Amino acid sequence: MNRTDRITDAQIRCGARNVLARHWIDVHLVDIGAFRGVVRLRGELRHQGRSRSEPVGAEELQGIELELKRLRGVHRVHLCLENWHHTESGEWRETRRTRGKELAEVPAPTEASLDAE
């Protein structure tokens, strides 16, 4: 790889920001970091604009994670999210803060539960 072909951390951060923007994620709620090919997102994933009423679902989060991993120059992705956590079985679970208390697990919305609303 030539020196001119090397992807910089700034380019990776820009790519990660573009991934979030494609999913209408409010990038003001997420700190996007990249260092030597490792992308780290910290904060809260929430939609912005016209998609605000639609929650970020587990499938969408998995898709975002996959898109981040596919970015050129990315070797690893760490998602340190306030409103989601990774279970031991590898699934994403939505969490919510309960007035200063620790995070409480909330089942991720399913198509059936969204249709019922």
C-alpha positions in Angstrom: 0.0 0.0 0.0 1.4 3.4 -1.0 1.6 6.2 1.5 -1.0 8.0 -0.5 -3.4 5.0 -0.3 -3.4 5.0 3.5 -6.7 5.8 5.1 -6.4 8.4 7.9 -8.4 8.4 11.1 -10.1 11.6 10.0 -11.3 9.8 6.8 -12.6 6.8 8.8 -14.4 9.2 11.2 -16.0 10.9 8.2 -17.1 7.5 6.8 -18.6 6.5 10.1 -20.5 9.8 10.3 -21.8 9.2 6.8 -23.0 5.7 7.8 -25.0 7.3 10.7 -26.4 10.0 8.5 -27.7 7.5 6.0 -29.7 5.9 8.8 -31.0 9.3 10.0 -29.1 9.0 13.3 -28.7 12.2 15.3 -24.9 12.6 15.2 -24.9 15.3 17.9 -25.7 12.6 20.4 -22.8 10.3 19.4 -19.1 10.8 19.9 -17.4 9.2 16.8 -13.8 8.3 17.3 -11.2 6.5 15.2 -7.7 5.5 16.0 -5.5 3.2 13.9 -8.5 1.5 12.2 -10.6 1.1 15.4 -13.9 2.9 15.3 -15.6 3.8 18.7 -19.1 5.2 19.0 -20.1 6.6 22.4 -23.4 8.1 23.3 -27.0 7.5 22.3 -28.4 6.3 19.0 -31.6 8.2 18.2 -33.2 9.1 14.9 -33.5 12.7 13.8 -35.8 14.6 11.5 -38.7 12.9 9.9 -37.7 9.5 11.2 -37.6 10.6 14.8 -40.8 8.8 15.7 -39.3 5.5 14.5 -37.0 3.8 17.2 -33.6 2.5 16.2 -34.2 -1.2 16.2 -31.9 -4.1 16.8 -31.8 -5.1 13.2 -30.9 -1.5 12.1 -28.2 -1.4 14.8 -26.7 -4.6 13.5 -26.8 -3.1 10.0 -25.0 0.0 11.2 -22.4 -2.1 12.9 -21.8 -4.1 9.8 -21.6 -1.0 7.6 -19.0 0.5 10.0 -16.9 -2.8 9.8 -17.0 -2.6 6.0 -15.5 0.9 5.9 -12.1 1.0 4.2 -9.3 1.0 6.8 -11.5 -0.3 9.7 -10.2 -3.3 11.6 -12.5 -3.2 14.6 -15.7 -1.5 15.9 -16.6 -0.7 19.5 -20.1 0.5 20.3 -20.4 2.0 23.8 -24.0 3.1 23.7 -26.2 4.4 26.5 -29.4 3.1 25.1 -28.2 -0.3 23.8 -26.0 -3.1 25.1 -24.6 -6.3 23.7 -25.7 -9.5 25.5 -23.5 -12.5 26.1 -25.4 -14.3 23.3 -24.4 -11.6 20.9 -27.8 -9.9 20.6 -28.4 -6.1 20.9 -30.9 -5.2 23.7 -32.3 -1.7 24.1 -31.9 -0.1 27.5 -33.4 3.0 29.2 -32.3 5.1 32.1 -34.7 5.1 35.0 -34.3 8.5 36.8 -30.7 8.3 38.0 -30.8 4.5 38.6 -28.8 1.9 36.7 -29.9 0.9 33.2 -32.9 -1.3 33.0 -33.2 -3.8 30.1 -36.2 -3.3 27.8 -37.1 -5.9 25.1 -36.2 -4.7 21.6 -39.3 -3.8 19.6 -40.6 -6.5 17.2 -42.6 -6.0 14.0 -45.7 -7.4 15.9 -45.3 -5.0 18.8 -44.9 -2.0 16.4 -48.0 -3.1 14.3 -50.1 -3.3 17.5 -49.4 0.4 18.4 
